[in-house]
Structures are given as structure tokens and as C-alpha cells.
Amino acid sequence: MRNRYQVIQRPIITEKGLSAKESLRTLVFEVNPHATKNEIRGAVESIFKVKVEAVRTSTFAGKERRRGKFSGYRPDWKKAYVKLRRGEKMPEYAENV
């Protein structure tokens, strides 16, 4: 069992993420690649004190990165879309962006 702050690494503050937050009542986070949907649900509910309706995840492979003749790969990462239940207050983690 991972700590809730090890499960959720950071919010994704992009134009697409903020529009999903406003229109679909969905929060977008970068999460631990090994975290399960139940761990993500529990972490969001305990950190933000809200009730979660659904969790969708998407895993992304790391891209190749080149520096001159040397090449390597960025790490793989995972994104989670967390939809809140109706009537829940939307947490504010992206002020004045």
C-alpha cells in the first residue's frame, strides 16, 4: 500500500485539463505508474475531502531523447482522470493560471 502522496504526483495544469475540470467536473493528475484505480480514488478522496464517481487512467510510454550522439528514453508515466460526484465542491489547485 502506497502513501496517498506517493500515488498522486502532481496535477496536470494544461488547457485541456482545466477545460475538463470546468465542464466535466473531472480532475487530471499525473500518478504513480504502478498505482491502481482504487488507490487513486482513495488518495483523491482523502487529500481533497471529496467523493469520487469514476477514475479513468492512461499510460504513456517515455519518448526517445537525444543529446548529440547519446540517446536515451524519458520515463514512462501515467495520467488519471478523476470525475467527482454531483454536489461535490471542486477543489482549487490551479489559481490564476
N, C-alpha and C positions, 0 to 999 in steps of 0.2 A: 504494500500500500504506500503510495507516494504522498508526500505533503501537498496540500492544496496549492501552495505557491510554486511547487515544482511541476505541477500539472499545467497550470496556466502561466505561460512565459511572458506574454505581453499582448495588449490589444493591438489590432491592426487598424490603423487610422489612415484610411485611404478614402478617395471619393466614393468608391463602390461600397466600402464598409460603412461609411457614415450614412449613405443613402439607404442601405439595408436597415440600419439602426432606426432611422426616422420613419420609413414607410412600412417595413415588415416586422418591426419590433424584434429585430434579430441583432445580437451582439456577435462580433467577429474577433477571434483570438488566435494567436499562434500558441500551440500547445506542445507538450512533450510528445515526440513521435511514437512512444510506446503507451501513451495514455488511452484508456478505453472511454467509451461514451458515458458509462456510469461514473467514472472518476471525474470526467469533465463536468457532468451535471452536478455532482456533489460539491466540487470546488467552486463553481459559479454560485450555487445556492448559498454556500457558507460565506464566501467573500462578500457578495453583494446583497445578501439577505433578500433574495427574490425566489420565486418559484419558476422552474423551467418546464416548458411544454415539450420541446424536442431538441435533439442535438444531431447535427449532420457534420461529418468530417471529410476532409480531403487531404491526401498525402501527395507531396510534391518531391520529385527526385532532384537532387542537387545538380546544378549546371556545371559544365566544364569551365574552368577558369585558367587563363594562360597569362604568364608573365615572362615574355621573351621566349626562350626555348623550353622553359619549365611549364608543366601543366599539372593541374590537379582538379579536384571537384569540391564544390561547396557542399555543406552537409545537407542531408535530406531533412525536410520539415513538414509539419502537419498543421492544417488550419481547421478551426472548428466554428461552425455557425450555430449559435445558441438562441433559440426562439423562446421568448418569455410568454407566460400565460397572460390572458386578458386581465386587466385591472392591476397588473404589477407596475410599480414605478420604474421608469427607465433610468438606470444609473448613469451618471455623467462622468465619464473618464476622458472625454475629448472636449475640453473647454476652449473656445475661441480659436478653432482651427480653421 
